[in-house]
Amino acid sequence: MYHCFDELDDAVVILDRDNTVVRLNRSFCETFGIGDDAARGMEIGDLIARHLAPLFEERDSADRIIEALRNREEVTHETCRMRTSTGEVRHFSFSCRVISGEPGAGERLARFREITPGRQEEMARIRAESVFTAVGELVPYGLWVCGPDGNVLYLSASFLELVGRTIEECRHAGWLECIPLEDAAAVRSDWRRCLDMGCRWDRELRVPDPDGECRTILSRGAPIRDRDGQIVLWAGINLDITARKQAERLTAVRAAQQAAIADLGQFALAGAELPELMNAVVRMVAECLGVEYAKVLRYLPNEYLFILEAAVGFGGVRVGTEKVDGGTDSQAGYTLLSHEPVIVEDFDAETRFRGPALLRNEGILSGISVIIQGDEAPYGVLGAHTRTLRRFTRDDINFVQAAANVLALGFKRKAAEEALSKSEEKFREIAQRSFDMIYTCYHDRGITYMSPAVTRILGFTPAELIGCKCRDYVTPVSLAAWEEGQKKMARGESIEGLEVEFRRKDGTTAFVELNESPIVENGKVVGVQAVGRDITERKQTEQLNQQAFEQIERNIEQFAVLGDHIRQPLQVILGMADLADDPKTSAVIHDQVERINEYIRQLDRGWVESREVRAFLRRHDRE
């Protein structure tokens, strides 16, 4: 803060809350010849009375300023004439205000600003020239000012230093002629057109530097006109935008690489075959990285070798049979051993490993290689190479690794598809041989799979039911139970032992016992996987058993009624026999009645046994 305070052109004094001097700036000391050390700690009224009052041309001006300062009044503009330390009489505007912001809150700032007629304009001009020159030195290739005809009037020192010319030489030749431009004729033609038409100058210049590379300079200028609209000057600036252009190019390259990786990922997810995916990867890496060669090597651990599975740029190689040594005999082998990406800037100077014949035969000098991960071990290596010396960056590594990761995902997807295919084959084999009816049904697509057992159970072929809804074949008798089961299924619950009567192809019905599990996708039940067992015979047996139980009940009741009906007439017969006069006849009747009673007792025993049989059958039927 005090450094900025010293840089002010105005004479300024800072006062604390007690009206004592905290500090004088350099302009105050130089203008009035007062040392900062001598003034510090003095009461401001004493400072003015002792040091400044003799400098005032009008005594009352000094008195008014002293009174305002001691009363802590704010002053916006108090004019006065004072002599400076050099003896010159100048006009000043005095002001005083309280500092509100930190860190000097509560302190006051008193200022003497010179307002001598003509002096301000001169100082402003001097300051403008200083600023103009200072800015020109801060900008590479600097500032330039030309006359209406393009003749050089001003060139900043930074421009002259970079082009290695003096301003006299530039005035003689022209400022554009001093720059070693690419396409110089077109650039100078544009500059001449601007001079002729009085339009703005805006052009990117390509300038070779001492290192042999080109820098991009943004050159902009505009005509300055007088009140009559006549061009009196041309002023412009040259900005070195090489870093910005490089950043823009790099950003565009990275964006293109990211887009390529995204497209590659979509290609892999779309189910591309592995050879197609690998060929797409090597082409994309070579194109986006700007190299001539790219390859995929699959590692054969048992042979300690790599086999070439995809390549671009290599001449005369045999994809699928070309082999590369593992270990430190190759960059690919060293990549696997190091477990990280490997960059080679110059194969001729490489000491970590030998370049394989595959690379040496092509005259390759630089390259990058990364690991392609497999499920349990590395699948192999993805490499990119060029015949020119190149320094690959961390972004290049990330790009090639991203491409290798897409390959790895493709390999995993293929392995998962093969495992799923094997699982589906086993499932279908089991389903094809199963005695039970196995099917898959989706809410939106209907039945998508039906096992052959359906033909035996319902009489339909599997093809006849594909795309149909199971509900359409449920009989009205079982529809309520079916709907209740579907409600449970919608809640994600499994169902066991659901007995449903289905309509057969021939119009008859069949009872099927279903065990169902919901198919859930993204947290939503979308279908059902079910196993149905034909229980028609069991249901028929149950019906026969029920009929047998009912017949036994009827027989038991008939036994009891028949016994009662026989006993009553027998009692009457015995009574009549006892009244008969013939004892012999009476004895015969009693004997026959006893025989009939024995038959009745046998019927009673049969009734008891029937009840026992019924209880046994019912008990075991429940089991």
Disulfide bonds with the S-S distance in Angstrom:
none
